[in-house]
Every structure is written in structure tokens, then in C-alpha cells.
Amino acid sequence: MKYKITITVIVCALIIAGSVVEYVYVNRAFDELETRLDKVMEYEEYPLEEVEELTKWWDKTSEWLEISIPVIQLNEITVTLSELCGAVEAEDYDTASALLTRIKAYSENISDIYKMRFNHIF
């Protein structure tokens, strides 16, 4: 009987620890995305190198985020980043600005969905 309780406590502790790690990783990833977006948005004419670096970083990060966030939500950001690269390459900075704003909005919304909030519990 003691072993069953011990095993149950250990499993519960592992589940809680995994949830905390996931929560921290998701929040840090989206905070970093928003920071990188703000860095790109500081320019009047967005440098292609910065946008490509952001896209490469997102590709690596989104692979790990796919473990806990539906791929469809992450693909919206990925596709929009690809459109952003094309707009910056074509030097269409008005469209690029709109796409950056769209990515930032997606980032904020997805991040809010996965944050621990009282109204998400009940």
C-alpha cells in the first residue's frame, strides 16, 4: 500500500514539474519573439538579415513549441514570417509593417491563451 501511494505522489510531482517547465518555456519563447519583433520594428526600412534571423530562430523554437501548442496556431506565425521575408525582400515596407503587427498580435494572443489565469481554470 505504501508503494502505491509513493508511486502516485512521484507521478503527480512529475506531472506538475512538467507542466511548470512547459509553462515557463512557452512564456519565454513568446516573450523572446515579441522582443525580436520589437527590435525589427524599430527600423524604418526593415533589414532582410534581421528578418531572416528571426525566421530561422522561430523555425527552431516552433519545433519545440509544437509539443504543447497546436501546430495550426504556430503555422500562422510561420507563414506570416515567410510573407514578411518576401515583403522585405521586395522592399514593400508598408506590407511588412502590417505583417509584423499581425505576427505580434498572434504572438500576444497565443501567449495569453497558454498563460495561467483564473478564468482559464474555471
Secondary structure, 3 states (H helix, E strand, C coil): CHHHHHHHHHHHHHHHHHHHHHHHHHHHHHHHHHHHHHHHHCCCCCCHHHHHHHHHHHHHHHHHHCCCCCHHHHHHHHHHHHHHHHHHHCCCHHHHHHHHHHHHHHHHHHHHHCCCCHHHHC
